[in-house]
Amino acid sequence: MSLTSHLLNTSAKLSLVPKSHLFSFSSHFAPHSFRRIPVISRAFSTLTTRVSLSSQDSKSAMGGEAPDAGMDAVQRRLMFEDECILVDENDRVVGHDTKYNCHLMEKIEKENLLHRAFSVFLFNSKYELLLQQRSATKVTFPLVWTNTCCSHPLYRESELIDEDSLGVRNAAQRKLLDELGIPAEDVPVDQFTPLGRMLYKAPSDGKWGEHELDYLLFIVRDVNVHPNPDEVADIKYVNQDQLKELLRKADAGEEGLKLSPWFRLVVDNFLFKWWDHVEKGTLKEAADMKTIHKLT
C-alpha cells in the first residue's frame, strides 16, 4: 500500500471513532499539556496537505525536482492552504486565490493580482513599539525586521466583514496568536484602531513579491509574547530614538540589517506622527480610512 493510500485509510478509520471517545481521550490531558495540542494539530495538517498535493508534486517530479522543493514544510502548507482576498484598487472584493499565487511576481505583473493585507503596530504601556524579525524560512523577505505582525485576512466569512474593518481586525487577532503566541484575550478585537490603508508593490527576490492593499492597525496593550520560530526569528521593543537608530543602520548597510518595504513606507509616511498620537491618547484623531494611499 502506498503512503498516500495508507494515510487516507487511517483518516477514514479515525472518522469512525465515536466522538465521546475523543472527548474522553482529551480529558486525560493534564492542564499543563493543553498547549501541546495545537502543535499536534499543525503537524497533522501539514501531513494531510502533503497528501493532497502529492498528485501535483508527483507529476512535476516526473520531469525532475518538484517545484519549490526546498520550501519549508510549514510555509509550503500556508502557501497552498491559505486563500487571500483579491481586491481592486478601490478595495472592492473581486475574488480569491492561494497565498502562493498571490505572491508570484509573474502573476502579479501579468494578472495584476492585488490582495488585502494588514500590518499591526503594537505598543506597550511605555509606548514602545514591538518589532519582529521574520524567520529565515519565510518565502518572502526572510530575516528582515518589520512591524509587530504583517499578514492577510483570509477568504472566510469572519475575515470578509467590511464594517468597521472587522474582518481585518479578526485576522489580526488570529495572526498575533499564530506568529507571536499573543493570546486573543490580550488583544481584544475592539482595541485595534484602523488608521489608514496603503497600496504598494514590492519584489522580494525576483520570483516572489508583494502587491497589497494594506490596512494599518494600531493597538496599545501590554501582552504576553511567545514567538513561533516557524514565523519569527527575533523580537524587540523600541522607542522612537531606538527606531531611528535602526533606520540609520539599515540605510548605512550596517550589521546586514534590512527592513521590510511596507514597514519602511509606513515609517517614512506616517509612523512618527501617529506615534505622537499614541503617546497623547488621541490616536482616533489621526484615523483616515476613506483614503487609499498609493505609495512606492
N, C-alpha and C positions, 0 to 999 in steps of 0.2 A: 504493500500500500504506500502511495506517495505521501510526503509530509503534508501537502495541502489536503488530501483526502482524509488523512488521519485527524488533522485539526478540525476539519468540518464535521467529521463523525463525532469527535469528542464534544464539540459545541452542541451538536444535536442531542447527545446524551445528557449534557448538563441542563438543557432546556426542559428535560422531563423530571428533574428533581423537584419535589414539592417545595413551594415557597416557604412553607412552615419549617422545612429542614434547613433552608438557607438562613432564615431568621434565627433558628436555634443555634446554628453554627456561629453566626456573628455575635450572639450573646455571650459566647465563651471568651471573647477577646477581653483582656484587661483594659481599663481606661487608657493606660499609657501606651497601649498598642494601637489605638484607634487611628492615629495619624499615619500609620503604615499602609492603611487600606488604599488611599489614592495612588500610592506607588505601585501596588499590585495591579490596580485598575489600569494605570498608564502602560505597564508592561504588557498586559493582555491586549489593550487597544492597539499598541504598536505591532504585536504579533498578528492580530487579525487583519490589520491594514496591510501587512506584508503579504498575507494570503490573498487578499482581494486584488493586490497589484501584481501577483505572481504571473498571471497570463500576459500582462503588458510587458513586464520585465523579461519574461522568457522569450517573447517574440523579438524584443530588442537584442537579447543576448545571442540569438542565432547569428546575428551579424557581427558579434563582438561583445565588448563590455556593455552592460546595461547603462542607460543614460543616468548621469548623476549618481553613479555607484559609490562615489566617495562621500556622499552627503550623510551627515549624522542621522541615525535612525529616527530619533525624536523629531528633528527638524523635517525630515522627509515625511513623516506621518502628518505633521501640521501642514506642510505644503500641499498635500493631496486631500486631506480631510476638510480643512477649513475653507469655507466658501465666503469670499469677500463680497461686499455690496458694491456693485458698479453704479456709478452716478455720472450725470453730465456736469458741465462746468457751472451749472446753477444748483447743483446738489440734489437734482431730482433722480430718484432711483430708476435705473434702466435695465437692471438685470443682476446677475451674479456669476462668479467664476472662481475657480480654485485660487488659493494663495499662490500656487506655483505659476499659473498663467499670468496672474496679475503682476508678477514681479519679473517676468521675462522682458528684457528691453526690446527684443524683436517684436513681441506682441504689443508692447506699449507704443512703440513707434508706428507699426503697421496698422493697428486697430484702434489706436488712441485710447487704450484701456485706462480708465480712471476709477480708482476705488476710494471708498470712505475710510478714514483713519482717525485716530485720536492721539494726542500727546498730553500726558498728565505731568503737572508740576506740583509736587507735594512738598509743603513746608512744615517744619515742626514749630513748636511754640516759641522758639528762639528766632523764628523767621529765617531759618537756614533751609536751603533747597537740597533735596535728596537727589543725587545723580547716580546713574548706574553705568558701568562699562559692560557692553554687550559681550556675550560669551564668544569664544573662538569658533564655536560650531555654528553660529548664526549664518544663514545663507547670504543675507545682505548686511553689509557694513559690520563684519565681525571685529570685536575688540575696540570699537570706537566708544568714546564717552558721550553720553546723551542725558536727556532729562529723565525723570523718575521712571516713566513707563511709556512706551510707544507701541501701539498695536492697531488692530482693526476690529470694529464691530462686525459680527458675522451675519450671514443671511439667515436669521432666525427671528421668530416673532418678537421676542423680548428685546432684541437689539436693532429692530427696524422702526421703533417708535420715534416719530419725529417730534412730537410735542415736547417742548422744553428740553430737547436733546436727550430725552430719557433713554433711548436705545443706546446711545453712545455712552452715557453715564453708567448704564448697566454693564456694558462691555468693559469699561474702565475698572469697575469694581472686580469683575471676573479676572482680568489680566493682572491686577495688582496682587491677587492671590496666587495666580499661576507663576508669575515671574519672581515676585519678591516675598511670597509667603505672608502677605499682609491680610489678616482676617477681614471678612466683609464687615464685621461689626466695628472695626477700626476706621473704616472709610464708608460711612453711610452714603447711599446714592444722593440723598438730598443735600449733602455737604459739598458736592462738586459745583464749582461755578464755571460755566462755559463763558469764556471771554471773547472768543473770536474764531474765525475759520480762515485757513490759508490754503492755496492751491500751489503745488510746486512739483517739479520733476527733477530727479537726481539719479544718474547712473551710479552703480556700485563698483562693478569690476568688468564691465563690458557686456557680460551675459545678463547680469541681474541689475535691478534698479527699482526706483520708486516713482510712482505718479499718483499722488494722493491729494484728496481734499480733506485736510487735517483739522479736526476740532481741538482747540486748545483749552484744556480743563485745569483749573487751579483748585487746590484744596489745602487747608491748614489743619493739620492733625498730628498729634503725637501717636506713633504707630509702632507695632512690633514687626520687625523685619527679619525674615528668614529666606535669603535669596536661593532660588532654584539654580543650581550650577548648569543645567541644560540651557538656561536663558541668560544668566548674569555671571560675569567674571568677577566683578568687584562693585562696591558701593561707597559713597562718601557724602556727607553733608557739607555744604559750603555756604559761607556768607557772600555778600556782594563782592568784597575785596578779594576773597579767595577765588571766586569765579573769574574775576578779571585777570588774576594771575594765571589761571588755567587757560584762558583765551590767549594771553601773551605767549605762553609756552607752545600752544598749538600753532600760532602764527609763525613762531620762530623755528618750528620743527624740533623743539627740544623734547628729549625723552621719548621720541616716537609717538607723542601724544596726538590723537586725532579726535575730532568731534563729528557727530552725525550732521549731515547737511540741514535737516529740518530743525535740529536744535540751534544750529548757528543762525538760521533765518529768524527764528523766534528771538534769540539773543540780540541780533542786530536791529530788529524792527520793533520789538515790544517789551522784552523781558524786564529791563531795569525800571522802566516807568510803571509797569504793572507791579513789580516788586515793592515799589514805594507805596502803592495802594494796599498791598498785603500788610505792610507794617502799620499803616494808618487805620486799617479796618474798613477801608472804603472800596473794596475790590469790585463790588457790583457797579460802581460808578464808571468803571473802565470798560464794562462789557459792551460789545458791539457784535451781535450775532446776525445782523442784516447784511453786512458787507462780507464778500469773499475776496480776500487779499491775494492777488496773483503775484507770487514772488519767484525770483530766480537767483 
